[in-house]
């Protein structure tokens, strides 16, 4: 699996990256300045929050590691920028990640060694605490993503999945389908919920498949370019920083087709449900109008 980054933010902001290129638009000014000045030789993580808020961790061209942010909640800002007595970052900047809920009202941060969160949906909070004993993890989270309202998804290192995705029905059905398949959850590398747009998400598998739903039109071209680049880079063996065991080329192609077919099937099923509900609503409305005006 090649390196990739997907970030979705408020007011249409986004950042997509594969080894072949970076695409971004409508970013907070300070973040846009960092990227356009090309001071970031290698980007490790990008988070786009509400308003002007953001976080980026990267390696500069001269080789030093940096983390920059703006307008984040104070406890979160202190956590990611914390240093020791020798002014070295305490967090692992290559592995640090943040997910922000709508309007920065909730958030989750981790570098794989330390964790901090605030105001999480009760279901997610309970699921996290249920996997801790005496201050240590019994099953650490490997994916946590926050969406609209109280929607969330968590996948642990043992590939237990906990979710509440009422505003992301396609993804919810897809997760349920993956849960019922051998290694279905294990194959999921990342999931990004759009915290300001219903039904909008990006999901990526360990073998290079990427699916999405309801992304804004203005980012479709860049997303498609990134998706195709990931597929090509994976096929050419440009592996991620953290090497993973992956299936052979024929199995990878099969898995990518399965992901796409599953997503398309779920999408078609939801469209049929919507049309049936719409037809029923129109029939009921027509009957009500007929009765109001004395029809039989």
Secondary structure by P-SEA (a helix, b strand, c coil): cccbbbbbbcccccccccccccccccccaaaaaaaaaccccccccccccccccccccccccccccccccccccaaaaaaaaccccccccccccccbbbbbcccccccccccccccccccccaaaaaaaaaacccccccccccbbbbcccccccccccccbbbbbccccaaaaaaaaaaaaccccccccccccccccccccccccccccccccccccccaaaaaaaaaaaaaaaaaaccccccccccccaaaaaaaaaaaaaaaaaaaaaaaaaaaaaaaaaaaaaaaaaaaaaccc
